[in-house]
Amino acid sequence: MKSFFTKIFAPILNIFENAEGEYTYSPSHRKILIIMGVLFFGISAVGLYFSLQINQMAGLLPVVLFSSIGFVCLIVALLGSDKAVSKIWRNK
């Protein structure tokens, strides 16, 4: 199942996995990336709720922005290699 999702999200993962040189990886980086993804999705959900409550469609721009950041964080954290996680933290 993981290989199926890795193939689907390969364009996103290839951005972070095609790094040159050495990298420094720590398992805590992956855990923090998962937490950040969940928090960004939480921010987007709260923004969507309040945007719909006050009937302001301009509030959907931050919702799309925060949800896409959360999506990328979770994809890299759950499906990416150690090199991809290190690359998103800019560790070389």
PDB file of N, CA, C and O in Angstrom:
ATOM      1  N   MET A   1       0.820  -1.186   0.000  1.00  0.00           N
ATOM      2  CA  MET A   1       0.000   0.000   0.000  1.00  0.00           C
ATOM      3  C   MET A   1       0.870   1.258   0.000  1.00  0.00           C
ATOM      4  O   MET A   1       0.554   2.245  -0.664  1.00  0.00           O
ATOM      5  N   LYS A   2       1.975   1.205   0.760  1.00  0.00           N
ATOM      6  CA  LYS A   2       2.866   2.353   0.812  1.00  0.00           C
ATOM      7  C   LYS A   2       3.497   2.614  -0.556  1.00  0.00           C
ATOM      8  O   LYS A   2       3.666   3.767  -0.953  1.00  0.00           O
ATOM      9  N   SER A   3       3.844   1.548  -1.274  1.00  0.00           N
ATOM     10  CA  SER A   3       4.450   1.733  -2.596  1.00  0.00           C
ATOM     11  C   SER A   3       3.451   2.341  -3.579  1.00  0.00           C
ATOM     12  O   SER A   3       3.847   3.101  -4.463  1.00  0.00           O
ATOM     13  N   PHE A   4       2.172   2.023  -3.442  1.00  0.00           N
ATOM     14  CA  PHE A   4       1.136   2.607  -4.287  1.00  0.00           C
ATOM     15  C   PHE A   4       1.048   4.116  -4.079  1.00  0.00           C
ATOM     16  O   PHE A   4       1.028   4.885  -5.040  1.00  0.00           O
ATOM     17  N   PHE A   5       0.996   4.533  -2.801  1.00  0.00           N
ATOM     18  CA  PHE A   5       0.921   5.956  -2.501  1.00  0.00           C
ATOM     19  C   PHE A   5       2.221   6.673  -2.842  1.00  0.00           C
ATOM     20  O   PHE A   5       2.203   7.845  -3.218  1.00  0.00           O
ATOM     21  N   THR A   6       3.337   5.985  -2.714  1.00  0.00           N
ATOM     22  CA  THR A   6       4.617   6.584  -3.088  1.00  0.00           C
ATOM     23  C   THR A   6       4.651   6.878  -4.583  1.00  0.00           C
ATOM     24  O   THR A   6       5.188   7.906  -4.997  1.00  0.00           O
ATOM     25  N   LYS A   7       4.091   5.998  -5.390  1.00  0.00           N
ATOM     26  CA  LYS A   7       4.028   6.237  -6.837  1.00  0.00           C
ATOM     27  C   LYS A   7       3.090   7.386  -7.169  1.00  0.00           C
ATOM     28  O   LYS A   7       3.378   8.185  -8.060  1.00  0.00           O
ATOM     29  N   ILE A   8       1.978   7.477  -6.463  1.00  0.00           N
ATOM     30  CA  ILE A   8       1.018   8.552  -6.726  1.00  0.00           C
ATOM     31  C   ILE A   8       1.608   9.914  -6.373  1.00  0.00           C
ATOM     32  O   ILE A   8       1.453  10.880  -7.121  1.00  0.00           O
ATOM     33  N   PHE A   9       2.285   9.984  -5.231  1.00  0.00           N
ATOM     34  CA  PHE A   9       2.829  11.258  -4.768  1.00  0.00           C
ATOM     35  C   PHE A   9       4.298  11.438  -5.136  1.00  0.00           C
ATOM     36  O   PHE A   9       5.003  12.226  -4.506  1.00  0.00           O
ATOM     37  N   ALA A  10       4.755  10.724  -6.135  1.00  0.00           N
ATOM     38  CA  ALA A  10       6.150  10.820  -6.574  1.00  0.00           C
ATOM     39  C   ALA A  10       6.545  12.232  -7.006  1.00  0.00           C
ATOM     40  O   ALA A  10       7.665  12.645  -6.706  1.00  0.00           O
ATOM     41  N   PRO A  11       5.694  12.995  -7.691  1.00  0.00           N
ATOM     42  CA  PRO A  11       6.123  14.362  -8.043  1.00  0.00           C
ATOM     43  C   PRO A  11       6.445  15.235  -6.830  1.00  0.00           C
ATOM     44  O   PRO A  11       7.363  16.054  -6.880  1.00  0.00           O
ATOM     45  N   ILE A  12       5.702  15.063  -5.756  1.00  0.00           N
ATOM     46  CA  ILE A  12       5.983  15.829  -4.541  1.00  0.00           C
ATOM     47  C   ILE A  12       7.238  15.299  -3.862  1.00  0.00           C
ATOM     48  O   ILE A  12       8.084  16.078  -3.422  1.00  0.00           O
ATOM     49  N   LEU A  13       7.361  13.983  -3.775  1.00  0.00           N
ATOM     50  CA  LEU A  13       8.497  13.392  -3.077  1.00  0.00           C
ATOM     51  C   LEU A  13       9.806  13.592  -3.831  1.00  0.00           C
ATOM     52  O   LEU A  13      10.858  13.733  -3.208  1.00  0.00           O
ATOM     53  N   ASN A  14       9.761  13.605  -5.149  1.00  0.00           N
ATOM     54  CA  ASN A  14      10.983  13.769  -5.933  1.00  0.00           C
ATOM     55  C   ASN A  14      11.634  15.126  -5.708  1.00  0.00           C
ATOM     56  O   ASN A  14      12.854  15.250  -5.824  1.00  0.00           O
ATOM     57  N   ILE A  15      10.856  16.129  -5.393  1.00  0.00           N
ATOM     58  CA  ILE A  15      11.411  17.452  -5.110  1.00  0.00           C
ATOM     59  C   ILE A  15      12.359  17.381  -3.924  1.00  0.00           C
ATOM     60  O   ILE A  15      13.420  18.006  -3.930  1.00  0.00           O
ATOM     61  N   PHE A  16      11.977  16.626  -2.915  1.00  0.00           N
ATOM     62  CA  PHE A  16      12.772  16.567  -1.687  1.00  0.00           C
ATOM     63  C   PHE A  16      13.796  15.437  -1.689  1.00  0.00           C
ATOM     64  O   PHE A  16      14.784  15.511  -0.959  1.00  0.00           O
ATOM     65  N   GLU A  17      13.588  14.409  -2.479  1.00  0.00           N
ATOM     66  CA  GLU A  17      14.508  13.268  -2.468  1.00  0.00           C
ATOM     67  C   GLU A  17      15.664  13.415  -3.446  1.00  0.00           C
ATOM     68  O   GLU A  17      16.636  12.665  -3.352  1.00  0.00           O
ATOM     69  N   ASN A  18      15.591  14.344  -4.367  1.00  0.00           N
ATOM     70  CA  ASN A  18      16.658  14.517  -5.343  1.00  0.00           C
ATOM     71  C   ASN A  18      17.693  15.526  -4.856  1.00  0.00           C
ATOM     72  O   ASN A  18      18.029  16.467  -5.574  1.00  0.00           O
ATOM     73  N   ALA A  19      18.182  15.339  -3.678  1.00  0.00           N
ATOM     74  CA  ALA A  19      19.201  16.218  -3.116  1.00  0.00           C
ATOM     75  C   ALA A  19      20.571  15.552  -3.246  1.00  0.00           C
ATOM     76  O   ALA A  19      20.698  14.329  -3.209  1.00  0.00           O
ATOM     77  N   GLU A  20      21.564  16.380  -3.396  1.00  0.00           N
ATOM     78  CA  GLU A  20      22.926  15.865  -3.508  1.00  0.00           C
ATOM     79  C   GLU A  20      23.652  16.040  -2.180  1.00  0.00           C
ATOM     80  O   GLU A  20      23.286  16.875  -1.353  1.00  0.00           O
ATOM     81  N   GLY A  21      24.679  15.237  -2.003  1.00  0.00           N
ATOM     82  CA  GLY A  21      25.517  15.368  -0.821  1.00  0.00           C
ATOM     83  C   GLY A  21      24.989  14.586   0.368  1.00  0.00           C
ATOM     84  O   GLY A  21      24.037  13.812   0.271  1.00  0.00           O
ATOM     85  N   GLU A  22      25.639  14.818   1.474  1.00  0.00           N
ATOM     86  CA  GLU A  22      25.288  14.120   2.703  1.00  0.00           C
ATOM     87  C   GLU A  22      24.164  14.852   3.416  1.00  0.00           C
ATOM     88  O   GLU A  22      23.897  16.026   3.163  1.00  0.00           O
ATOM     89  N   TYR A  23      23.522  14.131   4.306  1.00  0.00           N
ATOM     90  CA  TYR A  23      22.432  14.713   5.062  1.00  0.00           C
ATOM     91  C   TYR A  23      22.480  14.187   6.486  1.00  0.00           C
ATOM     92  O   TYR A  23      23.052  13.130   6.753  1.00  0.00           O
ATOM     93  N   THR A  24      21.878  14.933   7.390  1.00  0.00           N
ATOM     94  CA  THR A  24      21.792  14.547   8.789  1.00  0.00           C
ATOM     95  C   THR A  24      20.331  14.281   9.117  1.00  0.00           C
ATOM     96  O   THR A  24      19.491  15.174   9.011  1.00  0.00           O
ATOM     97  N   TYR A  25      20.036  13.055   9.511  1.00  0.00           N
ATOM     98  CA  TYR A  25      18.655  12.669   9.804  1.00  0.00           C
ATOM     99  C   TYR A  25      18.524  12.290  11.268  1.00  0.00           C
ATOM    100  O   TYR A  25      19.393  11.632  11.840  1.00  0.00           O
ATOM    101  N   SER A  26      17.428  12.716  11.854  1.00  0.00           N
ATOM    102  CA  SER A  26      17.082  12.329  13.213  1.00  0.00           C
ATOM    103  C   SER A  26      15.617  11.883  13.212  1.00  0.00           C
ATOM    104  O   SER A  26      14.784  12.539  12.587  1.00  0.00           O
ATOM    105  N   PRO A  27      15.287  10.794  13.889  1.00  0.00           N
ATOM    106  CA  PRO A  27      13.887  10.335  13.895  1.00  0.00           C
ATOM    107  C   PRO A  27      12.909  11.371  14.460  1.00  0.00           C
ATOM    108  O   PRO A  27      11.723  11.351  14.130  1.00  0.00           O
ATOM    109  N   SER A  28      13.403  12.267  15.303  1.00  0.00           N
ATOM    110  CA  SER A  28      12.516  13.299  15.839  1.00  0.00           C
ATOM    111  C   SER A  28      12.068  14.271  14.761  1.00  0.00           C
ATOM    112  O   SER A  28      11.005  14.879  14.881  1.00  0.00           O
ATOM    113  N   HIS A  29      12.870  14.428  13.699  1.00  0.00           N
ATOM    114  CA  HIS A  29      12.466  15.317  12.607  1.00  0.00           C
ATOM    115  C   HIS A  29      11.193  14.818  11.939  1.00  0.00           C
ATOM    116  O   HIS A  29      10.327  15.615  11.577  1.00  0.00           O
ATOM    117  N   ARG A  30      11.074  13.513  11.774  1.00  0.00           N
ATOM    118  CA  ARG A  30       9.878  12.938  11.153  1.00  0.00           C
ATOM    119  C   ARG A  30       8.662  13.124  12.066  1.00  0.00           C
ATOM    120  O   ARG A  30       7.570  13.429  11.587  1.00  0.00           O
ATOM    121  N   LYS A  31       8.846  12.943  13.371  1.00  0.00           N
ATOM    122  CA  LYS A  31       7.737  13.113  14.310  1.00  0.00           C
ATOM    123  C   LYS A  31       7.265  14.561  14.352  1.00  0.00           C
ATOM    124  O   LYS A  31       6.064  14.829  14.380  1.00  0.00           O
ATOM    125  N   ILE A  32       8.204  15.480  14.357  1.00  0.00           N
ATOM    126  CA  ILE A  32       7.845  16.897  14.376  1.00  0.00           C
ATOM    127  C   ILE A  32       7.151  17.290  13.076  1.00  0.00           C
ATOM    128  O   ILE A  32       6.239  18.117  13.089  1.00  0.00           O
ATOM    129  N   LEU A  33       7.569  16.712  11.962  1.00  0.00           N
ATOM    130  CA  LEU A  33       6.933  16.995  10.674  1.00  0.00           C
ATOM    131  C   LEU A  33       5.492  16.505  10.649  1.00  0.00           C
ATOM    132  O   LEU A  33       4.626  17.171  10.082  1.00  0.00           O
ATOM    133  N   ILE A  34       5.222  15.360  11.250  1.00  0.00           N
ATOM    134  CA  ILE A  34       3.848  14.861  11.353  1.00  0.00           C
ATOM    135  C   ILE A  34       3.011  15.800  12.216  1.00  0.00           C
ATOM    136  O   ILE A  34       1.876  16.123  11.865  1.00  0.00           O
ATOM    137  N   ILE A  35       3.566  16.235  13.335  1.00  0.00           N
ATOM    138  CA  ILE A  35       2.851  17.157  14.222  1.00  0.00           C
ATOM    139  C   ILE A  35       2.577  18.479  13.507  1.00  0.00           C
ATOM    140  O   ILE A  35       1.490  19.040  13.639  1.00  0.00           O
ATOM    141  N   MET A  36       3.556  18.979  12.753  1.00  0.00           N
ATOM    142  CA  MET A  36       3.356  20.220  12.012  1.00  0.00           C
ATOM    143  C   MET A  36       2.253  20.067  10.958  1.00  0.00           C
ATOM    144  O   MET A  36       1.439  20.972  10.776  1.00  0.00           O
ATOM    145  N   GLY A  37       2.227  18.916  10.261  1.00  0.00           N
ATOM    146  CA  GLY A  37       1.183  18.682   9.273  1.00  0.00           C
ATOM    147  C   GLY A  37      -0.201  18.675   9.888  1.00  0.00           C
ATOM    148  O   GLY A  37      -1.137  19.252   9.335  1.00  0.00           O
ATOM    149  N   VAL A  38      -0.330  18.026  11.026  1.00  0.00           N
ATOM    150  CA  VAL A  38      -1.622  17.982  11.719  1.00  0.00           C
ATOM    151  C   VAL A  38      -2.019  19.381  12.189  1.00  0.00           C
ATOM    152  O   VAL A  38      -3.187  19.759  12.094  1.00  0.00           O
ATOM    153  N   LEU A  39      -1.055  20.148  12.695  1.00  0.00           N
ATOM    154  CA  LEU A  39      -1.361  21.507  13.142  1.00  0.00           C
ATOM    155  C   LEU A  39      -1.785  22.406  11.987  1.00  0.00           C
ATOM    156  O   LEU A  39      -2.706  23.210  12.136  1.00  0.00           O
ATOM    157  N   PHE A  40      -1.127  22.280  10.842  1.00  0.00           N
ATOM    158  CA  PHE A  40      -1.523  23.084   9.693  1.00  0.00           C
ATOM    159  C   PHE A  40      -2.915  22.703   9.208  1.00  0.00           C
ATOM    160  O   PHE A  40      -3.690  23.573   8.811  1.00  0.00           O
ATOM    161  N   PHE A  41      -3.242  21.414   9.237  1.00  0.00           N
ATOM    162  CA  PHE A  41      -4.600  21.007   8.883  1.00  0.00           C
ATOM    163  C   PHE A  41      -5.609  21.539   9.904  1.00  0.00           C
ATOM    164  O   PHE A  41      -6.724  21.909   9.535  1.00  0.00           O
ATOM    165  N   GLY A  42      -5.231  21.580  11.171  1.00  0.00           N
ATOM    166  CA  GLY A  42      -6.109  22.147  12.197  1.00  0.00           C
ATOM    167  C   GLY A  42      -6.357  23.633  11.984  1.00  0.00           C
ATOM    168  O   GLY A  42      -7.483  24.107  12.129  1.00  0.00           O
ATOM    169  N   ILE A  43      -5.296  24.370  11.638  1.00  0.00           N
ATOM    170  CA  ILE A  43      -5.441  25.792  11.356  1.00  0.00           C
ATOM    171  C   ILE A  43      -6.358  26.003  10.161  1.00  0.00           C
ATOM    172  O   ILE A  43      -7.205  26.896  10.170  1.00  0.00           O
ATOM    173  N   SER A  44      -6.188  25.177   9.130  1.00  0.00           N
ATOM    174  CA  SER A  44      -7.041  25.342   7.950  1.00  0.00           C
ATOM    175  C   SER A  44      -8.494  24.987   8.260  1.00  0.00           C
ATOM    176  O   SER A  44      -9.404  25.610   7.713  1.00  0.00           O
ATOM    177  N   ALA A  45      -8.728  24.012   9.113  1.00  0.00           N
ATOM    178  CA  ALA A  45     -10.103  23.652   9.478  1.00  0.00           C
ATOM    179  C   ALA A  45     -10.767  24.771  10.269  1.00  0.00           C
ATOM    180  O   ALA A  45     -11.931  25.094  10.033  1.00  0.00           O
ATOM    181  N   VAL A  46     -10.035  25.358  11.200  1.00  0.00           N
ATOM    182  CA  VAL A  46     -10.586  26.481  11.974  1.00  0.00           C
ATOM    183  C   VAL A  46     -10.848  27.674  11.054  1.00  0.00           C
ATOM    184  O   VAL A  46     -11.879  28.336  11.167  1.00  0.00           O
ATOM    185  N   GLY A  47      -9.919  27.940  10.153  1.00  0.00           N
ATOM    186  CA  GLY A  47     -10.116  29.037   9.205  1.00  0.00           C
ATOM    187  C   GLY A  47     -11.314  28.810   8.305  1.00  0.00           C
ATOM    188  O   GLY A  47     -12.060  29.744   8.011  1.00  0.00           O
ATOM    189  N   LEU A  48     -11.503  27.573   7.866  1.00  0.00           N
ATOM    190  CA  LEU A  48     -12.665  27.247   7.037  1.00  0.00           C
ATOM    191  C   LEU A  48     -13.961  27.431   7.815  1.00  0.00           C
ATOM    192  O   LEU A  48     -14.936  27.970   7.292  1.00  0.00           O
ATOM    193  N   TYR A  49     -13.967  26.988   9.049  1.00  0.00           N
ATOM    194  CA  TYR A  49     -15.164  27.125   9.882  1.00  0.00           C
ATOM    195  C   TYR A  49     -15.557  28.597  10.038  1.00  0.00           C
ATOM    196  O   TYR A  49     -16.708  28.972   9.814  1.00  0.00           O
ATOM    197  N   PHE A  50     -14.581  29.423  10.426  1.00  0.00           N
ATOM    198  CA  PHE A  50     -14.909  30.828  10.653  1.00  0.00           C
ATOM    199  C   PHE A  50     -15.186  31.571   9.353  1.00  0.00           C
ATOM    200  O   PHE A  50     -15.995  32.499   9.332  1.00  0.00           O
ATOM    201  N   SER A  51     -14.533  31.180   8.283  1.00  0.00           N
ATOM    202  CA  SER A  51     -14.806  31.802   6.992  1.00  0.00           C
ATOM    203  C   SER A  51     -16.233  31.521   6.538  1.00  0.00           C
ATOM    204  O   SER A  51     -16.902  32.400   5.995  1.00  0.00           O
ATOM    205  N   LEU A  52     -16.689  30.316   6.757  1.00  0.00           N
ATOM    206  CA  LEU A  52     -18.069  29.986   6.394  1.00  0.00           C
ATOM    207  C   LEU A  52     -19.080  30.607   7.352  1.00  0.00           C
ATOM    208  O   LEU A  52     -20.191  30.944   6.943  1.00  0.00           O
ATOM    209  N   GLN A  53     -18.709  30.763   8.614  1.00  0.00           N
ATOM    210  CA  GLN A  53     -19.624  31.366   9.596  1.00  0.00           C
ATOM    211  C   GLN A  53     -19.894  32.830   9.289  1.00  0.00           C
ATOM    212  O   GLN A  53     -21.028  33.290   9.421  1.00  0.00           O
ATOM    213  N   ILE A  54     -18.866  33.568   8.881  1.00  0.00           N
ATOM    214  CA  ILE A  54     -19.062  34.994   8.599  1.00  0.00           C
ATOM    215  C   ILE A  54     -19.339  35.244   7.126  1.00  0.00           C
ATOM    216  O   ILE A  54     -19.476  36.392   6.703  1.00  0.00           O
ATOM    217  N   ASN A  55     -19.422  34.175   6.342  1.00  0.00           N
ATOM    218  CA  ASN A  55     -19.766  34.240   4.925  1.00  0.00           C
ATOM    219  C   ASN A  55     -18.783  35.100   4.130  1.00  0.00           C
ATOM    220  O   ASN A  55     -19.192  35.920   3.307  1.00  0.00           O
ATOM    221  N   GLN A  56     -17.506  34.910   4.375  1.00  0.00           N
ATOM    222  CA  GLN A  56     -16.452  35.624   3.647  1.00  0.00           C
ATOM    223  C   GLN A  56     -15.625  34.606   2.873  1.00  0.00           C
ATOM    224  O   GLN A  56     -14.854  33.840   3.452  1.00  0.00           O
ATOM    225  N   MET A  57     -15.796  34.611   1.572  1.00  0.00           N
ATOM    226  CA  MET A  57     -15.081  33.643   0.741  1.00  0.00           C
ATOM    227  C   MET A  57     -13.601  34.002   0.571  1.00  0.00           C
ATOM    228  O   MET A  57     -12.810  33.166   0.134  1.00  0.00           O
ATOM    229  N   ALA A  58     -13.224  35.230   0.909  1.00  0.00           N
ATOM    230  CA  ALA A  58     -11.813  35.605   0.840  1.00  0.00           C
ATOM    231  C   ALA A  58     -10.995  34.850   1.894  1.00  0.00           C
ATOM    232  O   ALA A  58      -9.772  34.758   1.786  1.00  0.00           O
ATOM    233  N   GLY A  59     -11.661  34.323   2.891  1.00  0.00           N
ATOM    234  CA  GLY A  59     -10.984  33.541   3.918  1.00  0.00           C
ATOM    235  C   GLY A  59     -10.572  32.161   3.445  1.00  0.00           C
ATOM    236  O   GLY A  59      -9.895  31.437   4.175  1.00  0.00           O
ATOM    237  N   LEU A  60     -10.966  31.785   2.243  1.00  0.00           N
ATOM    238  CA  LEU A  60     -10.593  30.471   1.725  1.00  0.00           C
ATOM    239  C   LEU A  60      -9.152  30.427   1.232  1.00  0.00           C
ATOM    240  O   LEU A  60      -8.573  29.346   1.135  1.00  0.00           O
ATOM    241  N   LEU A  61      -8.563  31.577   0.921  1.00  0.00           N
ATOM    242  CA  LEU A  61      -7.164  31.593   0.488  1.00  0.00           C
ATOM    243  C   LEU A  61      -6.222  31.057   1.570  1.00  0.00           C
ATOM    244  O   LEU A  61      -5.395  30.196   1.272  1.00  0.00           O
ATOM    245  N   PRO A  62      -6.318  31.537   2.819  1.00  0.00           N
ATOM    246  CA  PRO A  62      -5.473  30.936   3.858  1.00  0.00           C
ATOM    247  C   PRO A  62      -5.792  29.473   4.116  1.00  0.00           C
ATOM    248  O   PRO A  62      -4.907  28.696   4.476  1.00  0.00           O
ATOM    249  N   VAL A  63      -7.045  29.095   3.935  1.00  0.00           N
ATOM    250  CA  VAL A  63      -7.427  27.692   4.132  1.00  0.00           C
ATOM    251  C   VAL A  63      -6.712  26.812   3.120  1.00  0.00           C
ATOM    252  O   VAL A  63      -6.172  25.767   3.481  1.00  0.00           O
ATOM    253  N   VAL A  64      -6.702  27.220   1.865  1.00  0.00           N
ATOM    254  CA  VAL A  64      -6.021  26.458   0.823  1.00  0.00           C
ATOM    255  C   VAL A  64      -4.515  26.436   1.082  1.00  0.00           C
ATOM    256  O   VAL A  64      -3.869  25.400   0.923  1.00  0.00           O
ATOM    257  N   LEU A  65      -3.964  27.571   1.477  1.00  0.00           N
ATOM    258  CA  LEU A  65      -2.527  27.652   1.746  1.00  0.00           C
ATOM    259  C   LEU A  65      -2.115  26.737   2.900  1.00  0.00           C
ATOM    260  O   LEU A  65      -1.183  25.946   2.758  1.00  0.00           O
ATOM    261  N   PHE A  66      -2.799  26.838   4.036  1.00  0.00           N
ATOM    262  CA  PHE A  66      -2.434  26.035   5.197  1.00  0.00           C
ATOM    263  C   PHE A  66      -2.705  24.547   4.972  1.00  0.00           C
ATOM    264  O   PHE A  66      -1.938  23.705   5.439  1.00  0.00           O
ATOM    265  N   SER A  67      -3.770  24.218   4.272  1.00  0.00           N
ATOM    266  CA  SER A  67      -4.036  22.798   4.034  1.00  0.00           C
ATOM    267  C   SER A  67      -3.027  22.196   3.059  1.00  0.00           C
ATOM    268  O   SER A  67      -2.666  21.027   3.198  1.00  0.00           O
ATOM    269  N   SER A  68      -2.564  22.969   2.076  1.00  0.00           N
ATOM    270  CA  SER A  68      -1.547  22.432   1.165  1.00  0.00           C
ATOM    271  C   SER A  68      -0.206  22.258   1.864  1.00  0.00           C
ATOM    272  O   SER A  68       0.510  21.297   1.584  1.00  0.00           O
ATOM    273  N   ILE A  69       0.146  23.158   2.759  1.00  0.00           N
ATOM    274  CA  ILE A  69       1.375  22.994   3.537  1.00  0.00           C
ATOM    275  C   ILE A  69       1.269  21.771   4.437  1.00  0.00           C
ATOM    276  O   ILE A  69       2.215  20.990   4.535  1.00  0.00           O
ATOM    277  N   GLY A  70       0.133  21.601   5.090  1.00  0.00           N
ATOM    278  CA  GLY A  70      -0.071  20.423   5.932  1.00  0.00           C
ATOM    279  C   GLY A  70      -0.036  19.140   5.137  1.00  0.00           C
ATOM    280  O   GLY A  70       0.493  18.131   5.602  1.00  0.00           O
ATOM    281  N   PHE A  71      -0.596  19.170   3.939  1.00  0.00           N
ATOM    282  CA  PHE A  71      -0.595  17.996   3.061  1.00  0.00           C
ATOM    283  C   PHE A  71       0.830  17.610   2.676  1.00  0.00           C
ATOM    284  O   PHE A  71       1.190  16.434   2.736  1.00  0.00           O
ATOM    285  N   VAL A  72       1.638  18.584   2.284  1.00  0.00           N
ATOM    286  CA  VAL A  72       3.024  18.295   1.902  1.00  0.00           C
ATOM    287  C   VAL A  72       3.815  17.775   3.102  1.00  0.00           C
ATOM    288  O   VAL A  72       4.605  16.841   2.966  1.00  0.00           O
ATOM    289  N   CYS A  73       3.609  18.371   4.266  1.00  0.00           N
ATOM    290  CA  CYS A  73       4.306  17.894   5.470  1.00  0.00           C
ATOM    291  C   CYS A  73       3.963  16.444   5.776  1.00  0.00           C
ATOM    292  O   CYS A  73       4.851  15.649   6.081  1.00  0.00           O
ATOM    293  N   LEU A  74       2.699  16.096   5.698  1.00  0.00           N
ATOM    294  CA  LEU A  74       2.299  14.721   6.005  1.00  0.00           C
ATOM    295  C   LEU A  74       2.768  13.734   4.943  1.00  0.00           C
ATOM    296  O   LEU A  74       3.155  12.614   5.275  1.00  0.00           O
ATOM    297  N   ILE A  75       2.740  14.129   3.677  1.00  0.00           N
ATOM    298  CA  ILE A  75       3.206  13.240   2.616  1.00  0.00           C
ATOM    299  C   ILE A  75       4.686  12.949   2.778  1.00  0.00           C
ATOM    300  O   ILE A  75       5.106  11.795   2.683  1.00  0.00           O
ATOM    301  N   VAL A  76       5.482  13.982   3.023  1.00  0.00           N
ATOM    302  CA  VAL A  76       6.922  13.772   3.182  1.00  0.00           C
ATOM    303  C   VAL A  76       7.218  12.980   4.448  1.00  0.00           C
ATOM    304  O   VAL A  76       8.095  12.117   4.450  1.00  0.00           O
ATOM    305  N   ALA A  77       6.490  13.268   5.527  1.00  0.00           N
ATOM    306  CA  ALA A  77       6.750  12.576   6.792  1.00  0.00           C
ATOM    307  C   ALA A  77       6.349  11.108   6.740  1.00  0.00           C
ATOM    308  O   ALA A  77       7.047  10.255   7.287  1.00  0.00           O
ATOM    309  N   LEU A  78       5.230  10.807   6.087  1.00  0.00           N
ATOM    310  CA  LEU A  78       4.729   9.435   6.103  1.00  0.00           C
ATOM    311  C   LEU A  78       5.276   8.576   4.969  1.00  0.00           C
ATOM    312  O   LEU A  78       5.434   7.366   5.137  1.00  0.00           O
ATOM    313  N   LEU A  79       5.569   9.179   3.817  1.00  0.00           N
ATOM    314  CA  LEU A  79       5.989   8.394   2.658  1.00  0.00           C
ATOM    315  C   LEU A  79       7.424   8.652   2.231  1.00  0.00           C
ATOM    316  O   LEU A  79       8.007   7.838   1.517  1.00  0.00           O
ATOM    317  N   GLY A  80       8.000   9.757   2.650  1.00  0.00           N
ATOM    318  CA  GLY A  80       9.319  10.139   2.182  1.00  0.00           C
ATOM    319  C   GLY A  80      10.445   9.368   2.844  1.00  0.00           C
ATOM    320  O   GLY A  80      10.284   8.791   3.919  1.00  0.00           O
ATOM    321  N   SER A  81      11.579   9.374   2.181  1.00  0.00           N
ATOM    322  CA  SER A  81      12.764   8.728   2.731  1.00  0.00           C
ATOM    323  C   SER A  81      13.394   9.628   3.795  1.00  0.00           C
ATOM    324  O   SER A  81      12.956  10.757   4.017  1.00  0.00           O
ATOM    325  N   ASP A  82      14.427   9.102   4.442  1.00  0.00           N
ATOM    326  CA  ASP A  82      15.148   9.900   5.438  1.00  0.00           C
ATOM    327  C   ASP A  82      15.765  11.132   4.789  1.00  0.00           C
ATOM    328  O   ASP A  82      15.838  12.195   5.406  1.00  0.00           O
ATOM    329  N   LYS A  83      16.201  10.988   3.565  1.00  0.00           N
ATOM    330  CA  LYS A  83      16.802  12.106   2.844  1.00  0.00           C
ATOM    331  C   LYS A  83      15.772  13.204   2.570  1.00  0.00           C
ATOM    332  O   LYS A  83      16.096  14.389   2.652  1.00  0.00           O
ATOM    333  N   ALA A  84      14.544  12.822   2.247  1.00  0.00           N
ATOM    334  CA  ALA A  84      13.489  13.800   1.991  1.00  0.00           C
ATOM    335  C   ALA A  84      13.135  14.568   3.261  1.00  0.00           C
ATOM    336  O   ALA A  84      12.938  15.783   3.222  1.00  0.00           O
ATOM    337  N   VAL A  85      13.055  13.866   4.374  1.00  0.00           N
ATOM    338  CA  VAL A  85      12.752  14.527   5.645  1.00  0.00           C
ATOM    339  C   VAL A  85      13.887  15.471   6.016  1.00  0.00           C
ATOM    340  O   VAL A  85      13.644  16.576   6.500  1.00  0.00           O
ATOM    341  N   SER A  86      15.109  15.045   5.794  1.00  0.00           N
ATOM    342  CA  SER A  86      16.251  15.900   6.079  1.00  0.00           C
ATOM    343  C   SER A  86      16.271  17.117   5.163  1.00  0.00           C
ATOM    344  O   SER A  86      16.628  18.215   5.590  1.00  0.00           O
ATOM    345  N   LYS A  87      15.892  16.924   3.910  1.00  0.00           N
ATOM    346  CA  LYS A  87      15.884  18.016   2.938  1.00  0.00           C
ATOM    347  C   LYS A  87      14.836  19.056   3.292  1.00  0.00           C
ATOM    348  O   LYS A  87      15.077  20.249   3.110  1.00  0.00           O
ATOM    349  N   ILE A  88      13.682  18.643   3.792  1.00  0.00           N
ATOM    350  CA  ILE A  88      12.658  19.610   4.146  1.00  0.00           C
ATOM    351  C   ILE A  88      13.088  20.433   5.356  1.00  0.00           C
ATOM    352  O   ILE A  88      12.625  21.559   5.535  1.00  0.00           O
ATOM    353  N   TRP A  89      13.972  19.878   6.188  1.00  0.00           N
ATOM    354  CA  TRP A  89      14.525  20.622   7.327  1.00  0.00           C
ATOM    355  C   TRP A  89      15.791  21.367   6.932  1.00  0.00           C
ATOM    356  O   TRP A  89      16.351  22.096   7.751  1.00  0.00           O
ATOM    357  N   ARG A  90      16.255  21.202   5.701  1.00  0.00           N
ATOM    358  CA  ARG A  90      17.462  21.833   5.166  1.00  0.00           C
ATOM    359  C   ARG A  90      18.727  21.394   5.909  1.00  0.00           C
ATOM    360  O   ARG A  90      19.660  22.181   6.065  1.00  0.00           O
ATOM    361  N   ASN A  91      18.758  20.165   6.356  1.00  0.00           N
ATOM    362  CA  ASN A  91      19.951  19.616   6.991  1.00  0.00           C
ATOM    363  C   ASN A  91      20.837  18.988   5.928  1.00  0.00           C
ATOM    364  O   ASN A  91      20.380  18.160   5.140  1.00  0.00           O
ATOM    365  N   LYS A  92      22.091  19.378   5.908  1.00  0.00           N
ATOM    366  CA  LYS A  92      23.039  18.818   4.938  1.00  0.00           C
ATOM    367  C   LYS A  92      24.214  18.219   5.644  1.00  0.00           C
ATOM    368  O   LYS A  92      25.121  17.697   4.997  1.00  0.00           O
TER     369      LYS A  92
END
